[in-house]
Amino acid sequence: MATPDPDTNAPSAITYVVVWVVLIVLATASLLLSDVVVGGSGLALSLVIATLKAGLVAAFFMHLAHGRAAHRMAFAAAIAFLLLLVLGVIADVGTRSIASVYVDDVGN
Amino acid sequence: MKLEVQYDSLARQHATARLGMWVFLASESLLFAALFALYAAYRFIYPAEFHAAAAHANVLLGTINTYLLLTSSLTVALSIHETKHGRRRRALVLLAITIGLGVTFEVLKLVEYGLHLRDGIAPGGYYSFSELPAHGAVLYFTLYYLMTGLHALHVLGGLAALAWLWLRLYRGRITSESYLALELGGLYWHLVDLVWIFLWPLIYLVK
């Protein structure tokens, strides 16, 4: 029995190449912008670009855009938990000075 | 490919395998999530030290590696595409290029570690970089070794899988009719790329 093709509307070779070109352009933009936008906003900008790149890889190379919804759900859950963890940690260290009445070591 | 007893068709069996792979990739993401959270905490506590330390990161090697991995994601995707359409020879070449790019990534990573270690930039208590003795800088570089090291191990695992897949494709065990293993191997390789997409700005582009 033949392996059924799960993604009859899988991206074409041209689509893959176009996505790769966009990825390279975004990476180069991120590199060049890192000299212009520095500090906290530079970090934020580079993470926004990274998220765009990751979105392209997941959507096209990993077939998330046209694959099964169950795949999107599994991955979305991981991203949601990742954000919960990272934001929770930032919320903790970011508010330690306010809560220093209760916490001896504020981490400085 | 053999149909297992619990499935009524290969289509269902493969759908389960794909979902299983995605659940595995989700758990892999959470493994790295812990390190990203650690990075966020220390970057928040030591912003100035992190920026001073990042000035000593090897941006050239890190950036070359970014381009290598992005390109390897394209070649593995194209290799699967060619396999699907029965163009085995082209698929083999594309998969070999992917492996070559991955090996180059690892070699450059080792060169980068070597250059840092020569300067005394070692993880944790072994750190002896006199130019930058700050506590926050030690944490930045320890996280650098931990995050890129764990990632490099994933690249190594991915390379082993891709090499095995190349052999199966070469021997005609993977065909345009049956290529699930190659598809799953490709997914893993893309995840390794995804992690690096975030490691690169966090480690090399902090200015």
Interface residues (C-beta under 8 A of the other chain):
Chain A: M1 A2 T3 P4 D5 P6 A10 P11 S12 A13 Y16 V17 V19 W20 L23 I24 A27 S30 L31 S34 D35 V38 G39 G40 G42 L43 S46 L47 I49 A50 K53 A54 V57 A58 F60 F61 M62 G67 R68 A70 H71 A74 F75 A77 A78 I79 F81 L82 L85 V86 G88 V89 I90 D92 V93 G94 G107 N108
Chain B: M1 L3 S9 L10 A11 H14 A15 R18 L19 W22 V23 L25 A26 S27 S29 L30 A33 A34 F36 A37 L38 A40 A41 R43 F44 I45 P47 H51 V59 T63 T66 Y67 L70 T71 S73 L74 V76 A77 L78 H81 K84 E177 S178 Y179 L180 G186 L187 H190 L191 D193 L194 I197 F198 W200 P201 L202 L205 V206 K207
